[in-house]
Amino acid sequence: MTSPRKIALFGGTFDPVHLGHIHLATMAKTNLDLDEVRFLPCQISPHKSQRRPSSGEDRCEMLRLATADLPWAVVDDFELHQPIPSFSYLTAESMAARFPDSRLYWIMGGDQWGALTRWKHPEILAQLVEFIVLARGEIPKPRDGFQLHIIQEQHPASATEIRKANSNEKANHPWLDPRVAEWIRKNSIYQP
């Protein structure tokens, strides 16, 4: 009997995708021996609705550039075609139907693990996925009914700081893959 494929779902705005995202996905892949990490950019995060992100097409292209050398990484535009806002439990239900014989994981930061009880139907999400949480400092506490895998890592990258720097025409940011930085500069993304 073959063991199920291990697929991690990594949702977010990815505006832009930065080396911290790639580092976390790589750590998750390595530590849990994942077969695949699916990057799922959302239209508008229910947790960040005060700012409209770059177009989904732009963010998918930046993800494709940043993951070009990672055969286990898949850019999936599923959430970009769903009603706004994107809810994680609906995405997980759809992925469970698409990949019925797979073991699903959900990658998130420690801040989101702390906020998970405020997400829409976290109990449904917990029935469908195991959580991979990046711990920056404080160790995430387990929750009844939620399978938790902790990765202790640090990465200083911040999408907000990258957007600020790019709005000042500093496109070669150290937290960006050079291909992504060039694409941002060439297409004047984040310019005022």
C-alpha positions as CSV (number, residue, x, y, z in Angstrom):
1,M,0.0,0.0,0.0
2,T,1.4,3.4,-1.0
3,S,1.4,6.2,1.5
4,P,-0.7,9.2,0.7
5,R,0.8,12.2,-1.0
6,K,1.6,15.0,1.5
7,I,0.4,18.3,0.2
8,A,0.7,21.6,2.1
9,L,-1.5,24.5,1.3
10,F,0.1,27.9,1.8
11,G,-2.4,30.7,1.5
12,G,-1.8,34.5,1.7
13,T,-1.7,37.7,-0.2
14,F,1.9,37.2,-1.3
15,D,2.1,40.9,-2.1
16,P,4.9,40.4,-2.9
17,V,6.1,36.9,-2.3
18,H,9.5,37.2,-0.5
19,L,12.3,35.0,0.6
20,G,10.6,34.5,4.0
21,H,7.7,32.8,2.3
22,I,10.1,30.6,0.3
23,H,12.2,29.8,3.4
24,L,9.1,28.8,5.4
25,A,7.8,26.6,2.5
26,T,11.2,25.0,2.2
27,M,11.5,24.3,5.9
28,A,8.0,22.8,5.9
29,K,8.8,20.6,2.9
30,T,12.1,19.4,4.5
31,N,10.8,18.9,8.1
32,L,7.6,17.1,7.1
33,D,8.9,15.4,4.0
34,L,6.1,17.0,1.9
35,D,5.6,16.0,-1.7
36,E,4.2,19.4,-2.7
37,V,3.6,22.9,-1.4
38,R,0.7,24.7,-3.1
39,F,1.0,28.5,-3.0
40,L,-2.6,29.9,-3.0
41,P,-2.8,33.7,-3.3
42,C,-6.1,35.1,-2.2
43,Q,-8.1,38.0,-3.7
44,I,-8.4,39.8,-0.4
45,S,-7.6,38.3,3.0
46,P,-10.4,38.5,5.5
47,H,-7.7,39.5,8.0
48,K,-6.2,42.3,5.9
49,S,-9.2,43.9,4.2
50,Q,-8.1,47.5,4.8
51,R,-5.6,47.3,1.9
52,R,-6.3,46.1,-1.7
53,P,-3.4,44.0,-2.9
54,S,-1.8,44.0,-6.4
55,S,-3.7,42.1,-9.1
56,G,-4.0,38.4,-8.7
57,E,-2.2,38.0,-12.1
58,D,0.8,40.0,-10.9
59,R,1.0,38.1,-7.6
60,C,0.8,34.7,-9.4
61,E,3.6,35.8,-11.8
62,M,5.8,36.8,-8.9
63,L,5.1,33.5,-7.2
64,R,6.0,31.6,-10.5
65,L,9.3,33.5,-10.7
66,A,10.1,32.9,-7.0
67,T,9.4,29.2,-7.2
68,A,10.8,28.5,-10.7
69,D,13.7,26.4,-9.2
70,L,11.5,24.4,-6.8
71,P,10.0,21.3,-8.4
72,W,7.8,20.7,-5.4
73,A,6.2,24.2,-5.5
74,V,2.9,24.8,-7.3
75,V,1.2,28.2,-7.9
76,D,-2.5,27.6,-7.6
77,D,-4.9,30.5,-8.5
78,F,-8.0,28.7,-7.0
79,E,-8.8,31.4,-4.5
80,L,-8.5,34.2,-7.1
81,H,-11.6,32.7,-8.7
82,Q,-13.7,32.5,-5.5
83,P,-16.1,35.0,-4.0
84,I,-14.5,37.7,-1.8
85,P,-13.3,37.2,0.9
86,S,-11.4,33.9,0.7
87,F,-12.2,31.6,3.5
88,S,-9.6,28.9,4.3
89,Y,-12.0,26.2,5.3
90,L,-13.7,26.5,1.8
91,T,-10.3,26.2,0.1
92,A,-9.4,23.2,2.2
93,E,-12.8,21.5,1.4
94,S,-12.1,22.1,-2.3
95,M,-8.5,20.8,-2.1
96,A,-9.7,17.7,-0.2
97,A,-12.2,17.0,-3.0
98,R,-9.4,17.6,-5.6
99,F,-6.9,15.4,-3.9
100,P,-9.0,12.8,-2.0
101,D,-6.1,10.4,-1.4
102,S,-3.7,13.0,0.0
103,R,-2.8,14.1,3.4
104,L,-3.3,17.9,3.6
105,Y,-1.4,20.5,5.7
106,W,-1.9,24.2,6.2
107,I,1.1,26.4,6.5
108,M,0.8,29.6,8.6
109,G,2.8,31.9,10.9
110,G,2.5,31.9,14.6
111,D,0.4,35.1,14.6
112,Q,-2.2,33.4,12.5
113,W,-2.2,30.3,14.7
114,G,-3.0,32.7,17.6
115,A,-5.8,34.3,15.6
116,L,-7.2,31.0,14.2
117,T,-10.2,30.9,16.6
118,R,-11.4,34.1,15.0
119,W,-11.3,32.5,11.5
120,K,-14.5,31.4,9.8
121,H,-15.2,27.7,10.8
122,P,-11.7,26.8,12.1
123,E,-13.2,23.5,13.4
124,I,-14.0,22.5,9.8
125,L,-10.5,23.4,8.6
126,A,-9.1,21.4,11.5
127,Q,-10.9,18.3,10.3
128,L,-9.3,18.6,6.8
129,V,-5.7,19.6,7.5
130,E,-2.8,19.4,9.8
131,F,-1.3,22.8,10.7
132,I,2.4,23.6,10.1
133,V,3.1,26.7,12.2
134,L,6.3,28.9,12.0
135,A,7.2,29.8,15.6
136,R,9.0,33.2,15.8
137,G,9.8,33.4,19.5
138,E,6.9,32.1,21.6
139,I,6.1,28.4,21.0
140,P,2.5,27.9,19.7
141,K,0.3,26.1,22.2
142,P,-1.6,23.0,21.0
143,R,-5.4,23.1,20.7
144,D,-7.8,20.2,21.2
145,G,-8.9,18.8,17.8
146,F,-6.1,20.5,15.9
147,Q,-3.0,18.7,14.7
148,L,0.0,20.9,15.1
149,H,3.5,20.7,13.6
150,I,5.9,23.5,14.8
151,I,8.8,24.8,12.9
152,Q,11.1,27.1,14.8
153,E,12.7,29.5,12.4
154,Q,13.4,33.2,12.0
155,H,13.3,35.3,8.9
156,P,13.2,39.0,8.9
157,A,11.2,39.5,5.6
158,S,8.2,41.8,5.6
159,A,6.0,42.4,2.6
160,T,5.0,45.8,4.0
161,E,8.7,46.9,4.2
162,I,9.3,45.6,0.7
163,R,6.3,47.6,-0.7
164,K,7.5,50.8,1.1
165,A,11.0,50.4,-0.3
166,N,9.7,49.7,-3.8
167,S,7.5,52.8,-3.6
168,N,10.7,54.7,-3.2
169,E,12.2,53.0,-6.2
170,K,14.5,50.6,-4.3
171,A,13.5,47.5,-6.3
172,N,16.6,45.4,-5.4
173,H,15.5,44.5,-1.9
174,P,17.5,41.8,-0.1
175,W,14.3,40.0,0.9
176,L,13.3,39.5,-2.8
177,D,14.3,36.9,-5.3
178,P,16.2,38.9,-7.9
179,R,13.8,37.7,-10.6
180,V,10.9,39.0,-8.6
181,A,12.7,42.3,-7.9
182,E,13.4,42.8,-11.6
183,W,9.8,42.0,-12.5
184,I,8.5,44.5,-9.9
185,R,10.8,47.2,-11.3
186,K,10.0,46.4,-14.9
187,N,6.2,46.5,-14.3
188,S,6.3,49.4,-11.9
189,I,4.4,47.5,-9.2
190,Y,4.1,49.4,-5.9
191,Q,5.0,52.7,-7.5
192,P,2.8,55.6,-6.2
